[in-house]
Amino acid sequence: MSKGKVYFYTLGCRVNQYETDAARELFISAGYEIVADHSEADICVVNTCTVTGEADRKSRQHLRGLARLNPDAVIVAMGCASEMADGGVDADIVLGTRDKKDIVNKVEEFLSDRKALSHKSSHTRPELSKTDVYHDFGTVVSPEGSRAFLKIQDGCNNFCTFCIIPFARGRVASRPRESVMEEVNKLAAAGFSEVIISGIEVCSYGADWGEGIEAFLGVLQDVASVEGIKRIRLGSLEPSSLSPEFIEGIGKIKQMCPHFHLSLQSGSDTVLKRMNRKYVTNLYLEKVRLLREQFPTMKLTTDIICGFPGETDEEFEETYEFVKKCGIDKVHVFPYSRREGTRAAMLKGINGDVKKARTERLRKLSDEQEYKFAGNLIGKKLEVLVEQYLQYGDGCYGVGYSREYVYCFFRADDAAKPEVGSIVEVEAYDHYSLALLCKLS
């Protein structure tokens, strides 16, 4: 018999989604039922994000909304925004980034005596020491999808002027290799053929042990050695951390997907300096060149902040032209959002209309670049990981991502319907917006 029904809502990054999956498994193991509708829930959990002021606002908004719509439920706030809150969180239980794995115990303690913890739950903000400890959830097998996230590290040592995350999550903390491998083996046994290596700053794996980028390469080689793992996809990479030896090393891993998210934030050296980024555009361009030597067909994606404080028209044009020069195939464009507690928050912002116009212009360029990249794959054979089937008109279509991370559709019928989770070869023959129409080879 179920001990109660739990609803989850997740904001933010892949690491947050991974940690939501971990918390979900903890509740299931303890005898709770997970529901998709908050109105059915006895416990509502919001995994919060604080990366920008807007993310912080949305976190508070969802907590208040759930408390209003389901007043009888226990409201739990966990994650980065909870960590940075100095009070006034609209939740019965507040868990920061260090005590999330105690979520079931905290909820049951609250339920045994509601008044004891109501609006009083404590959380300890990470100390900004030079080292930290990885807080391991144990093995996490996501209940959804054909691809699995694998978190290997937490925290960040970069302290970019726009970012609050080092204060919310602490310094770099790497997951022990044996724990990583235990999870990979269980993911493979559960039928996952693709793993996405995730973390707050994955290139820093091993830095807290005094190791360099070779530690990250080593763990990738270990993951590739597991039978059943056919694809490895990397999370966001820091340009300043990538050595020629690392790039050559991943080029020898046959499971490595030719799709890399290389963090940029700005294509202007003067803006990068104000952001306290650890590279200049020439270094970024060199890393792209080295990656393309190993992965000639790779898809390159990045993040860019538009309208960073003080960004001039000339600096924005430098960014715009740099995106074209690098051949970046997709840009995740974020208008700058002021975040209290960061150094950038003390700088004078730019006009909102200017910021909006620059954001729209860069997003248009991104769409053009991504459409062009997909078009270059027409007529080529691709490997697609089947994620689901959709009924459209009188036909059934399999959908999933290619190794290059392009969304693909292929016509299927009962006689030729590959299993969800399998990898199939297709041939692309046309565009459908930013996706590709394909046929089974």
RAPENOR-V506499 format. One record per residue. RES is the residue in one small letter. PSI is psi in whole degrees, 0 to 359 (none if undefined). NEAR is the number of other ideal C-beta (glycine too) atoms within 12 Angstrom. Layout:
# RAPENOR-V506499
res | psi | near
RES | PSI | NEAR
RES | PSI | NEAR
This chain:
# RAPENOR-V506499
res | psi | near
m | 136 | 6
s | 139 | 17
k | 349 | 18
g | 167 | 28
k | 134 | 27
v | 133 | 38
y | 139 | 34
f | 142 | 39
y | 128 | 37
t | 131 | 33
l | 155 | 34
g | 213 | 34
c | 181 | 37
r | 326 | 32
v | 320 | 42
n | 319 | 41
q | 320 | 31
y | 316 | 41
e | 331 | 44
t | 315 | 39
d | 321 | 36
a | 315 | 38
a | 323 | 42
r | 316 | 36
e | 324 | 28
l | 317 | 32
f | 318 | 35
i | 316 | 24
s | 331 | 20
a | 0 | 24
g | 18 | 16
y | 160 | 30
e | 136 | 21
i | 133 | 31
v | 154 | 25
a | 350 | 16
d | 121 | 18
h | 333 | 29
s | 341 | 18
e | 352 | 20
a | 146 | 32
d | 336 | 29
i | 126 | 41
c | 122 | 40
v | 126 | 49
v | 118 | 47
n | 107 | 43
t | 163 | 46
c | 145 | 42
t | 18 | 42
v | 330 | 39
t | 169 | 33
g | 324 | 27
e | 319 | 21
a | 320 | 32
d | 317 | 35
r | 316 | 22
k | 324 | 25
s | 312 | 39
r | 320 | 29
q | 316 | 21
h | 321 | 36
l | 314 | 39
r | 319 | 22
g | 317 | 22
l | 321 | 33
a | 326 | 26
r | 318 | 17
l | 333 | 20
n | 72 | 27
p | 341 | 17
d | 349 | 20
a | 153 | 34
v | 123 | 38
i | 125 | 43
v | 126 | 48
a | 126 | 45
m | 162 | 49
g | 197 | 49
c | 317 | 47
a | 324 | 48
s | 321 | 46
e | 319 | 38
m | 350 | 39
a | 134 | 33
d | 11 | 14
g | 170 | 14
g | 20 | 16
v | 126 | 36
d | 73 | 29
a | 154 | 42
d | 326 | 36
i | 130 | 40
v | 118 | 41
l | 131 | 42
g | 203 | 38
t | 346 | 43
r | 335 | 30
d | 22 | 29
k | 328 | 42
k | 354 | 25
d | 14 | 27
i | 318 | 42
v | 316 | 34
n | 319 | 21
k | 319 | 36
v | 316 | 36
e | 327 | 27
e | 318 | 23
f | 315 | 31
l | 332 | 25
s | 336 | 13
d | 83 | 12
r | 322 | 20
k | 334 | 12
a | 325 | 16
l | 355 | 25
s | 117 | 21
h | 24 | 23
k | 357 | 19
s | 134 | 32
s | 157 | 20
h | 147 | 33
t | 119 | 18
r | 138 | 25
p | 138 | 31
e | 141 | 17
l | 57 | 19
s | 175 | 15
k | 346 | 15
t | 164 | 20
d | 175 | 29
v | 135 | 21
y | 128 | 34
h | 104 | 29
d | 125 | 24
f | 347 | 32
g | 194 | 22
t | 133 | 29
v | 119 | 39
v | 108 | 30
s | 138 | 33
p | 354 | 20
e | 152 | 21
g | 170 | 28
s | 349 | 33
r | 146 | 36
a | 137 | 41
f | 141 | 36
l | 107 | 47
k | 126 | 45
i | 349 | 45
q | 168 | 44
d | 164 | 41
g | 171 | 42
c | 142 | 40
n | 6 | 32
n | 324 | 31
f | 54 | 25
c | 148 | 34
t | 341 | 30
f | 356 | 42
c | 134 | 38
i | 352 | 37
i | 320 | 40
p | 332 | 39
f | 331 | 30
a | 324 | 40
r | 352 | 45
g | 190 | 36
r | 172 | 30
v | 132 | 41
a | 121 | 36
s | 144 | 37
r | 133 | 43
p | 141 | 24
r | 321 | 26
e | 328 | 14
s | 320 | 25
v | 313 | 39
m | 326 | 27
e | 317 | 24
e | 318 | 40
v | 316 | 41
n | 323 | 25
k | 325 | 25
l | 316 | 39
a | 318 | 30
a | 331 | 18
a | 356 | 22
g | 4 | 23
f | 127 | 38
s | 347 | 37
e | 133 | 41
v | 141 | 46
i | 113 | 38
i | 116 | 47
s | 158 | 36
g | 176 | 40
i | 322 | 45
e | 82 | 43
v | 331 | 45
c | 342 | 45
s | 5 | 40
y | 127 | 45
g | 349 | 32
a | 325 | 33
d | 348 | 28
w | 5 | 24
g | 15 | 13
e | 161 | 20
g | 202 | 20
i | 343 | 31
e | 334 | 24
a | 320 | 32
f | 316 | 42
l | 319 | 34
g | 317 | 27
v | 328 | 42
l | 320 | 42
q | 322 | 27
d | 314 | 31
v | 318 | 40
a | 339 | 28
s | 351 | 21
v | 125 | 29
e | 133 | 14
g | 339 | 24
i | 110 | 38
k | 344 | 30
r | 140 | 39
i | 125 | 40
r | 139 | 41
l | 147 | 45
g | 195 | 37
s | 133 | 33
l | 143 | 40
e | 118 | 40
p | 320 | 39
s | 343 | 27
s | 342 | 34
l | 117 | 38
s | 158 | 24
p | 324 | 18
e | 321 | 19
f | 314 | 37
i | 319 | 34
e | 322 | 20
g | 315 | 24
i | 336 | 40
g | 340 | 25
k | 355 | 17
i | 108 | 31
k | 336 | 20
q | 352 | 32
m | 125 | 34
c | 138 | 39
p | 62 | 33
h | 118 | 33
f | 133 | 44
h | 102 | 33
l | 110 | 44
s | 134 | 39
l | 298 | 46
q | 323 | 42
s | 148 | 46
g | 18 | 41
s | 126 | 33
d | 325 | 24
t | 324 | 21
v | 318 | 38
l | 322 | 34
k | 316 | 20
r | 332 | 27
m | 348 | 37
n | 36 | 24
r | 156 | 34
k | 29 | 24
y | 167 | 31
v | 171 | 24
t | 326 | 29
n | 321 | 17
l | 317 | 24
y | 314 | 37
l | 322 | 25
e | 321 | 22
k | 322 | 34
v | 317 | 35
r | 314 | 24
l | 320 | 27
l | 319 | 36
r | 334 | 24
e | 321 | 16
q | 328 | 26
f | 78 | 28
p | 332 | 15
t | 16 | 25
m | 152 | 36
k | 129 | 37
l | 123 | 37
t | 162 | 37
t | 174 | 38
d | 142 | 35
i | 135 | 43
i | 122 | 43
c | 135 | 40
g | 33 | 38
f | 145 | 44
p | 128 | 29
g | 357 | 25
e | 120 | 39
t | 170 | 21
d | 320 | 18
e | 319 | 16
e | 320 | 32
f | 318 | 34
e | 324 | 21
e | 317 | 25
t | 314 | 43
y | 312 | 33
e | 328 | 18
f | 323 | 32
v | 317 | 42
k | 318 | 20
k | 320 | 20
c | 341 | 35
g | 38 | 27
i | 129 | 40
d | 340 | 38
k | 134 | 36
v | 123 | 39
h | 107 | 26
v | 128 | 34
f | 120 | 30
p | 138 | 31
y | 131 | 41
s | 119 | 31
r | 132 | 30
r | 113 | 35
e | 141 | 21
g | 351 | 29
t | 159 | 31
r | 327 | 22
a | 335 | 34
a | 340 | 21
m | 353 | 16
l | 155 | 22
k | 126 | 15
g | 172 | 22
i | 168 | 28
n | 134 | 17
g | 321 | 16
d | 323 | 12
v | 315 | 22
k | 317 | 26
k | 317 | 18
a | 319 | 20
r | 320 | 33
t | 313 | 31
e | 321 | 18
r | 318 | 26
l | 324 | 39
r | 323 | 24
k | 317 | 18
l | 318 | 32
s | 315 | 32
d | 320 | 20
e | 316 | 22
q | 318 | 30
e | 321 | 34
y | 319 | 23
k | 318 | 22
f | 312 | 34
a | 320 | 35
g | 327 | 24
n | 346 | 23
l | 352 | 36
i | 132 | 25
g | 356 | 16
k | 156 | 24
k | 134 | 22
l | 154 | 39
e | 124 | 36
v | 131 | 44
l | 114 | 41
v | 121 | 36
e | 328 | 30
q | 174 | 25
y | 140 | 25
l | 141 | 20
q | 125 | 14
y | 117 | 16
g | 233 | 8
d | 14 | 8
g | 162 | 17
c | 133 | 22
y | 133 | 31
g | 143 | 37
v | 150 | 32
g | 181 | 39
y | 142 | 35
s | 172 | 40
r | 330 | 35
e | 4 | 35
y | 51 | 37
v | 132 | 43
y | 129 | 32
c | 144 | 42
f | 138 | 37
f | 143 | 40
r | 136 | 27
a | 153 | 30
d | 178 | 16
d | 331 | 9
a | 336 | 9
a | 74 | 18
k | 90 | 20
p | 150 | 29
e | 146 | 19
v | 133 | 25
g | 348 | 29
s | 161 | 23
i | 125 | 33
v | 155 | 33
e | 131 | 22
v | 166 | 37
e | 125 | 24
a | 135 | 33
y | 350 | 23
d | 166 | 20
h | 152 | 23
y | 95 | 22
s | 238 | 15
l | 7 | 25
a | 173 | 30
l | 137 | 38
l | 131 | 30
c | 167 | 38
k | 147 | 25
l | 135 | 27
s | none | 18
